[in-house]
Amino acid sequence: MAEDIQTQTDQSVNAGETVESQTQEQSIKTFTQEEVNGLVAKESKKAQEKIFKDLGFENFKSAKEGLQQLKEWKDSQKSEAEKRSEALAVKEKELELALSDKKNLEAKLSALTLGVNAESVDDVITLSARLVTDEVSIEDAIGQVLQKYPQFGHAEQAEEKKPTFSVGGNPTAETNREDAFMKALGLTN
């Protein structure tokens, strides 16, 4: 029974707190998402305008124009030597690329003239590149690779004698007569 009285008292206290919180909520103003977005946009625009005024610009457009004028002024202040040095740097990169291509093509030509299989040219060049020094040329390095890995070179195939077939008779006697006849005509040694 004492517990029932205590729970009733707690419930009435909780009911009183609920009434107070509802009255406080009613005094708080709520905003829709559109209203919040509008307030944020208005405040950010004010902040931008303040920053532009602090920098000495009237608005965003005048700041953009001022930045463009600054870039033009910097370009006009570049000396002829600076412009030439920039152009020279570009040409040097192009030259490096051309020399690299030339060196690669020369290595491929050397590999092919030394008898490397066409499918293995790139592999041989890669292996021989680490061997090239001031004293060892690319041709010598390719030769060293071919000595170590002969499978990259053209494999000379020995001609195999194909068997001959005869129809009846004594093939050796017939062959000997033909050989003698050929010798007599001077067609064989």
Rosetta blueprint (number, residue, H / E / L):
1 M L
2 A H
3 E H
4 D H
5 I H
6 Q H
7 T H
8 Q H
9 T H
10 D H
11 Q H
12 S H
13 V H
14 N H
15 A H
16 G H
17 E H
18 T H
19 V H
20 E H
21 S H
22 Q H
23 T H
24 Q H
25 E H
26 Q H
27 S H
28 I L
29 K L
30 T L
31 F L
32 T L
33 Q H
34 E H
35 E H
36 V H
37 N H
38 G H
39 L H
40 V H
41 A H
42 K H
43 E H
44 S H
45 K H
46 K H
47 A H
48 Q H
49 E H
50 K H
51 I H
52 F H
53 K H
54 D H
55 L H
56 G L
57 F L
58 E L
59 N L
60 F H
61 K H
62 S H
63 A H
64 K H
65 E H
66 G H
67 L H
68 Q H
69 Q H
70 L H
71 K H
72 E H
73 W H
74 K H
75 D H
76 S H
77 Q H
78 K L
79 S L
80 E H
81 A H
82 E H
83 K H
84 R H
85 S H
86 E H
87 A H
88 L H
89 A H
90 V H
91 K H
92 E H
93 K H
94 E H
95 L H
96 E H
97 L H
98 A H
99 L H
100 S H
101 D H
102 K H
103 K H
104 N H
105 L H
106 E H
107 A H
108 K H
109 L H
110 S H
111 A H
112 L H
113 T H
114 L L
115 G L
116 V E
117 N L
118 A H
119 E H
120 S H
121 V H
122 D H
123 D H
124 V H
125 I H
126 T H
127 L H
128 S H
129 A H
130 R L
131 L L
132 V L
133 T L
134 D L
135 E L
136 V L
137 S L
138 I H
139 E H
140 D H
141 A H
142 I H
143 G H
144 Q H
145 V H
146 L H
147 Q H
148 K H
149 Y L
150 P H
151 Q H
152 F H
153 G E
154 H L
155 A L
156 E L
157 Q L
158 A L
159 E L
160 E L
161 K L
162 K L
163 P L
164 T L
165 F L
166 S L
167 V L
168 G L
169 G L
170 N L
171 P H
172 T H
173 A H
174 E H
175 T H
176 N H
177 R H
178 E H
179 D H
180 A H
181 F H
182 M H
183 K H
184 A H
185 L H
186 G L
187 L L
188 T L
189 N L
